[in-house]
Amino acid sequence: MQAVGPHRGGPLIVTEDVDLLDDLLRLCAAAGAEPEVHHTLPDRRGGWERAPMVLVGDDAAPRCRGAARRRGVMLVGRDQDAPDVWRRAVEIGAEYVLRLPDSENWLVDQIANATEGVGRPALTVGVIGGRGGAGASTLACALAVTAARIGRRTMLIDGDPLGGGIDVLLGGERAEGMRWPDFAHSKGRVGGGALEESLPALHGLRVLSWGRDDWVVIPPQAMQAVLAAARRLGGVVVVDLPRRVDEAVAEALAQMDLGLVVVPGELRAVAAAKRVASMAGMVLDDLRVVTRGPYASGLDDQWVAHAMGLPLAGELPLEQGLLAEQDTGEPPGGSARGPLARFCSAFWDRALAGEGAGGLAAGGVS
């Protein structure tokens, strides 16, 4: 996994108002941030300047006069009609004057942005099987394992509740960490750092999979919140998607940069895949075909892509002994010299050119 860089830390809170402090601590927790709390300007040299943002309570504004001018200072209170509030804001160099609870949702977003940093979002690739058993989960795993091996910060998300758990393909069904049922009630903002740290770490990447219980429903709001948090971390996000597009899957597709439809070289598979692509294409514009042999008589990768009416991203190679390797704990794409890993490396070389999905021009990978 690529280096994450130094932890930015949480916001600095300056207040003696116990009720206001409780509110601000609750909002920091919602943003996945751990704040530093002081009743007045911190004695530690540089504490005011180094915090990613500063939240000053109404009560503490007089004690913060004379502090160094900096960006990211916010004056926070609850009294809508407090006199001289704007004068106090000017005296401490505050950029915003916030009143709770009206500004809570906005403030949670600002805390999360300041704590995590706001950079280029992750290149997000969804993988869909054109029919059952097409090999979509295998390809999704191999893409994620390869991305992690080449130094990309990588998250693999299992979007298919009926797929048996993608952590099984990675040999991590017993790995400690949270699964989808733990996020089923997530709404609003999920902290990216908190999400990453809570998930099982397998083969250099983080994995969000399903548990071993009967929970098979994720609300659309939870899918949207979790995937948005994953994308804010940057790097690469790979999502294994089901063939049926419900509201939660539509939320996932809306955040994809690129979708790959895995299509075996059979007439019935092509017919089924066209229906899958038609539904997914209602949300995601950039869909491409990954073909898989052996092919029926008269078919090849170009024929399949043409019949699908979609660009060809490449032909998924046959890798001998793949099932046997998984029995020994080797994930799909785990062998860097194998044909599947080479296919995935070529895909990422093109997809990550210029750090965007536009780097993968139509024409596929070899």
C-alpha positions as CSV (number, residue, x, y, z in Angstrom):
1,M,0.0,0.0,0.0
2,Q,1.3,3.4,-0.9
3,A,2.4,5.7,1.9
4,V,-0.5,7.7,3.4
5,G,1.6,10.5,4.6
6,P,1.6,12.1,8.1
7,H,-1.6,12.1,10.0
8,R,-3.1,15.6,9.9
9,G,-4.7,15.3,13.4
10,G,-8.1,16.6,14.4
11,P,-9.4,20.1,14.9
12,L,-8.4,22.4,17.8
13,I,-11.5,23.2,20.0
14,V,-11.3,26.2,22.4
15,T,-14.2,26.5,24.8
16,E,-15.3,26.2,28.4
17,D,-19.0,25.8,27.5
18,V,-19.6,22.2,28.5
19,D,-22.8,21.9,26.4
20,L,-21.2,23.4,23.3
21,L,-18.1,21.1,23.8
22,D,-20.4,18.1,23.9
23,D,-21.9,19.1,20.6
24,L,-18.6,19.7,19.0
25,L,-17.2,16.4,20.2
26,R,-20.2,14.6,18.8
27,L,-19.7,16.3,15.4
28,C,-16.0,15.5,15.4
29,A,-16.9,11.8,16.1
30,A,-19.3,11.9,13.2
31,A,-16.5,13.1,11.0
32,G,-14.0,10.5,12.2
33,A,-11.8,13.1,13.8
34,E,-10.1,13.2,17.2
35,P,-9.9,16.9,18.4
36,E,-7.6,18.6,20.8
37,V,-9.5,20.6,23.5
38,H,-8.3,23.7,25.3
39,H,-10.1,26.3,27.5
40,T,-7.9,29.0,26.1
41,L,-5.1,29.4,23.6
42,P,-2.9,26.4,23.8
43,D,0.4,26.9,25.7
44,R,2.2,24.5,23.4
45,R,4.0,26.5,20.7
46,G,2.5,26.2,17.3
47,G,-0.7,24.4,18.5
48,W,-3.0,27.1,17.2
49,E,-1.1,27.3,13.9
50,R,-0.7,23.6,13.2
51,A,-4.2,22.3,13.7
52,P,-6.0,21.6,10.5
53,M,-8.9,23.9,11.7
54,V,-9.8,25.8,14.9
55,L,-13.3,25.8,16.4
56,V,-13.6,28.7,18.9
57,G,-16.7,28.8,21.2
58,D,-18.5,32.1,21.7
59,D,-17.4,32.1,25.3
60,A,-13.7,31.7,24.4
61,A,-13.4,34.4,21.7
62,P,-12.1,37.1,24.2
63,R,-9.4,34.7,25.3
64,C,-8.3,34.1,21.7
65,R,-7.6,37.8,20.8
66,G,-4.1,38.3,19.6
67,A,-3.8,34.8,18.2
68,A,-1.8,34.4,14.9
69,R,-4.0,35.0,11.9
70,R,-4.6,31.8,9.9
71,R,-7.1,30.1,7.7
72,G,-9.7,27.6,9.1
73,V,-10.8,29.5,12.2
74,M,-14.6,29.3,12.9
75,L,-16.5,30.9,15.7
76,V,-19.2,28.5,17.0
77,G,-22.2,29.1,19.3
78,R,-25.9,28.5,19.7
79,D,-27.3,31.9,20.4
80,Q,-28.7,33.2,17.1
81,D,-29.0,36.8,18.5
82,A,-25.7,37.1,20.4
83,P,-24.6,40.7,20.4
84,D,-21.2,41.7,18.9
85,V,-20.7,38.2,17.4
86,W,-19.3,39.6,14.1
87,R,-17.0,41.9,16.0
88,R,-15.6,39.0,18.0
89,A,-15.2,37.0,14.8
90,V,-13.1,39.8,13.2
91,E,-11.0,40.1,16.4
92,I,-9.9,36.4,16.2
93,G,-9.7,36.3,12.4
94,A,-12.6,33.8,12.0
95,E,-13.6,32.9,8.5
96,Y,-17.1,31.7,9.5
97,V,-19.6,32.3,12.2
98,L,-21.6,29.1,12.8
99,R,-24.8,28.6,14.8
100,L,-25.8,25.1,16.0
101,P,-27.8,23.0,15.3
102,D,-28.5,24.7,12.0
103,S,-24.9,24.3,10.7
104,E,-24.2,20.8,12.0
105,N,-24.2,18.9,8.7
106,W,-22.0,21.5,7.0
107,L,-19.6,21.6,9.9
108,V,-19.2,17.8,9.9
109,D,-18.2,18.0,6.2
110,Q,-15.6,20.7,7.0
111,I,-14.1,18.8,9.9
112,A,-13.8,15.7,7.8
113,N,-12.2,17.6,4.9
114,A,-9.7,19.4,7.1
115,T,-8.8,16.3,9.0
116,E,-8.4,13.9,6.0
117,G,-7.2,16.5,3.5
118,V,-8.9,17.1,0.2
119,G,-7.0,15.6,-2.7
120,R,-7.7,13.8,-5.9
121,P,-10.5,11.2,-5.3
122,A,-9.8,7.5,-5.9
123,L,-10.0,6.1,-9.4
124,T,-13.1,3.9,-8.9
125,V,-13.7,0.9,-11.0
126,G,-16.8,-1.4,-10.9
127,V,-16.7,-5.0,-12.1
128,I,-20.0,-6.7,-13.2
129,G,-20.5,-10.2,-14.5
130,G,-22.4,-10.4,-17.7
131,R,-23.9,-13.7,-16.4
132,G,-23.5,-15.8,-13.4
133,G,-20.0,-17.4,-13.1
134,A,-18.5,-15.0,-15.6
135,G,-15.5,-14.3,-13.3
136,A,-16.3,-10.8,-12.1
137,S,-15.3,-11.4,-8.5
138,T,-12.0,-13.0,-9.6
139,L,-11.2,-10.0,-11.8
140,A,-12.2,-7.5,-9.1
141,C,-9.9,-9.3,-6.6
142,A,-7.0,-9.5,-9.1
143,L,-7.3,-5.8,-10.0
144,A,-7.2,-4.8,-6.3
145,V,-4.3,-7.1,-5.4
146,T,-2.4,-5.8,-8.4
147,A,-3.1,-2.1,-7.6
148,A,-1.8,-2.6,-4.0
149,R,1.3,-4.5,-5.3
150,I,2.3,-1.5,-7.5
151,G,2.0,0.9,-4.6
152,R,-1.5,2.3,-4.8
153,R,-3.6,2.9,-1.8
154,T,-6.3,0.3,-2.5
155,M,-9.8,-0.6,-1.2
156,L,-11.8,-3.5,-2.5
157,I,-15.6,-3.3,-1.8
158,D,-18.0,-6.2,-2.2
159,G,-21.2,-4.8,-3.5
160,D,-22.8,-8.2,-4.1
161,P,-24.7,-9.5,-1.0
162,L,-25.3,-12.8,-2.6
163,G,-21.8,-13.5,-3.8
164,G,-20.6,-15.3,-0.7
165,G,-18.2,-12.7,0.5
166,I,-15.2,-11.5,-1.5
167,D,-13.0,-11.8,1.6
168,V,-13.2,-15.6,1.0
169,L,-11.4,-15.2,-2.4
170,L,-8.6,-13.4,-0.5
171,G,-8.4,-16.0,2.2
172,G,-9.5,-13.5,4.8
173,E,-12.9,-14.7,6.0
174,R,-11.6,-14.9,9.6
175,A,-9.7,-11.7,9.4
176,E,-10.6,-9.1,12.1
177,G,-12.4,-6.0,11.0
178,M,-15.8,-4.6,10.2
179,R,-18.1,-5.9,7.5
180,W,-21.1,-4.5,5.7
181,P,-23.7,-5.1,8.5
182,D,-21.6,-2.8,10.7
183,F,-22.2,0.1,8.2
184,A,-25.8,-0.7,7.4
185,H,-27.2,2.3,9.3
186,S,-24.6,4.8,8.1
187,K,-26.0,8.1,6.9
188,G,-24.4,11.4,6.0
189,R,-20.7,11.6,6.3
190,V,-18.5,8.6,7.1
191,G,-14.8,9.4,7.9
192,G,-12.5,8.0,5.3
193,G,-9.7,7.4,7.7
194,A,-12.0,5.7,10.3
195,L,-13.4,3.5,7.5
196,E,-10.0,2.4,6.3
197,E,-8.7,1.6,9.8
198,S,-11.8,-0.4,10.7
199,L,-11.6,-2.8,7.7
200,P,-9.6,-6.1,7.4
201,A,-6.2,-5.6,5.9
202,L,-5.4,-8.4,3.3
203,H,-2.5,-8.5,0.8
204,G,-1.7,-4.9,1.2
205,L,-5.3,-3.6,0.7
206,R,-8.4,-2.9,2.7
207,V,-11.5,-5.1,2.1
208,L,-15.2,-4.4,2.9
209,S,-17.0,-7.6,2.5
210,W,-20.1,-9.3,3.9
211,G,-20.4,-11.1,7.2
212,R,-21.4,-14.8,7.6
213,D,-24.9,-14.0,8.8
214,D,-28.1,-13.6,6.9
215,W,-27.9,-9.8,6.4
216,V,-28.2,-9.1,2.7
217,V,-29.7,-5.6,2.5
218,I,-27.7,-2.3,2.5
219,P,-29.7,0.9,2.3
220,P,-28.8,3.3,-0.6
221,Q,-27.8,5.9,2.0
222,A,-25.2,3.6,3.5
223,M,-23.8,2.6,0.1
224,Q,-23.5,6.2,-0.9
225,A,-21.8,7.3,2.4
226,V,-19.3,4.4,2.6
227,L,-18.3,4.6,-1.1
228,A,-17.9,8.4,-0.8
229,A,-15.6,7.9,2.2
230,A,-13.5,5.4,0.3
231,R,-13.1,7.6,-2.7
232,R,-12.0,10.6,-0.6
233,L,-9.0,8.6,0.5
234,G,-7.5,8.7,-3.0
235,G,-5.7,5.8,-4.7
236,V,-7.9,3.1,-6.2
237,V,-11.3,1.7,-5.2
238,V,-12.5,-1.5,-6.9
239,V,-16.1,-2.6,-6.4
240,D,-17.5,-6.0,-7.2
241,L,-21.1,-5.4,-8.3
242,P,-24.1,-7.7,-8.7
243,R,-25.9,-8.1,-12.0
244,R,-29.2,-6.8,-10.6
245,V,-29.3,-3.0,-10.3
246,D,-31.3,-1.9,-7.2
247,E,-31.2,1.4,-5.5
248,A,-28.0,0.7,-3.5
249,V,-26.2,-0.5,-6.6
250,A,-27.4,2.6,-8.5
251,E,-25.8,4.7,-5.8
252,A,-22.5,2.8,-6.2
253,L,-22.6,3.1,-10.0
254,A,-23.2,6.9,-9.7
255,Q,-19.7,7.1,-8.1
256,M,-17.9,4.9,-10.6
257,D,-15.3,6.3,-13.0
258,L,-15.4,3.2,-15.1
259,G,-17.3,-0.1,-15.3
260,L,-16.1,-3.4,-16.6
261,V,-18.6,-6.0,-17.8
262,V,-17.1,-9.5,-17.9
263,V,-18.6,-11.5,-20.8
264,P,-17.8,-15.1,-21.7
265,G,-17.6,-15.8,-25.4
266,E,-21.0,-17.5,-25.7
267,L,-24.1,-16.3,-27.5
268,R,-26.4,-16.7,-24.4
269,A,-23.8,-14.9,-22.2
270,V,-23.7,-12.0,-24.7
271,A,-27.5,-11.8,-24.7
272,A,-27.6,-11.8,-20.8
273,A,-24.7,-9.3,-20.6
274,K,-26.5,-6.9,-22.9
275,R,-29.4,-6.7,-20.4
276,V,-27.0,-6.2,-17.5
277,A,-25.1,-3.5,-19.4
278,S,-28.4,-1.8,-20.4
279,M,-29.4,-1.4,-16.7
280,A,-26.0,-0.3,-15.5
281,G,-25.6,2.1,-18.4
282,M,-28.6,4.0,-17.2
283,V,-26.4,5.3,-14.4
284,L,-22.8,4.8,-15.6
285,D,-21.8,6.2,-18.9
286,D,-18.3,4.6,-19.3
287,L,-18.9,0.9,-19.6
288,R,-16.4,-1.4,-21.3
289,V,-16.2,-5.1,-22.1
290,V,-13.7,-7.6,-20.8
291,T,-14.2,-10.9,-22.7
292,R,-13.4,-14.3,-21.5
293,G,-12.7,-17.5,-23.6
294,P,-13.1,-20.1,-24.7
295,Y,-15.2,-18.7,-27.5
296,A,-18.1,-20.4,-29.3
297,S,-17.5,-21.1,-33.0
298,G,-17.3,-17.9,-35.0
299,L,-16.8,-15.6,-31.9
300,D,-13.8,-13.7,-30.7
301,D,-13.2,-10.7,-28.4
302,Q,-13.9,-8.2,-31.1
303,W,-17.2,-9.9,-32.1
304,V,-18.3,-9.9,-28.5
305,A,-17.5,-6.2,-27.9
306,H,-19.2,-5.3,-31.2
307,A,-22.3,-7.3,-30.2
308,M,-22.4,-5.5,-26.9
309,G,-22.0,-2.1,-28.5
310,L,-19.3,-1.2,-26.0
311,P,-15.5,-0.6,-26.1
312,L,-13.2,-3.5,-25.5
313,A,-11.1,-3.2,-22.4
314,G,-9.3,-6.5,-23.0
315,E,-9.5,-10.3,-23.0
316,L,-9.3,-12.0,-19.6
317,P,-6.6,-14.6,-19.8
318,L,-7.0,-18.2,-18.6
319,E,-4.8,-18.9,-15.6
320,Q,-4.1,-22.6,-15.0
321,G,-4.2,-23.7,-11.4
322,L,-6.1,-20.6,-10.1
323,L,-8.5,-22.6,-7.9
324,A,-5.6,-24.7,-6.5
325,E,-3.7,-21.5,-5.7
326,Q,-6.8,-20.1,-3.8
327,D,-6.9,-23.3,-1.7
328,T,-3.4,-22.4,-0.5
329,G,-4.2,-18.8,0.3
330,E,-2.9,-17.3,-2.9
331,P,-5.5,-14.6,-4.1
332,P,-6.4,-14.0,-7.8
333,G,-3.6,-12.0,-9.3
334,G,-1.3,-12.8,-6.4
335,S,1.4,-14.2,-8.6
336,A,3.0,-11.1,-10.3
337,R,4.2,-13.3,-13.2
338,G,0.9,-14.9,-13.8
339,P,-1.2,-14.0,-16.9
340,L,-4.0,-12.6,-14.8
341,A,-1.6,-10.2,-12.9
342,R,0.0,-9.1,-16.1
343,F,-3.5,-8.3,-17.6
344,C,-4.3,-6.3,-14.5
345,S,-0.9,-4.5,-14.5
346,A,-1.5,-3.5,-18.1
347,F,-5.0,-2.3,-17.3
348,W,-3.7,-0.1,-14.4
349,D,-0.9,1.3,-16.5
350,R,-3.4,2.7,-18.9
351,A,-6.2,3.6,-16.5
352,L,-3.9,5.5,-14.2
353,A,-2.1,7.4,-16.9
354,G,-2.9,11.0,-16.1
355,E,-4.6,9.8,-12.9
356,G,-8.0,9.3,-14.5
357,A,-10.2,6.9,-16.2
358,G,-9.6,8.8,-19.4
359,G,-6.2,7.3,-19.5
360,L,-7.7,4.0,-20.6
361,A,-8.4,4.6,-24.2
362,A,-10.7,2.3,-26.1
363,G,-8.8,-0.5,-27.6
364,G,-8.2,-2.6,-24.6
365,V,-5.1,-4.1,-23.0
366,S,-3.0,-6.9,-24.2
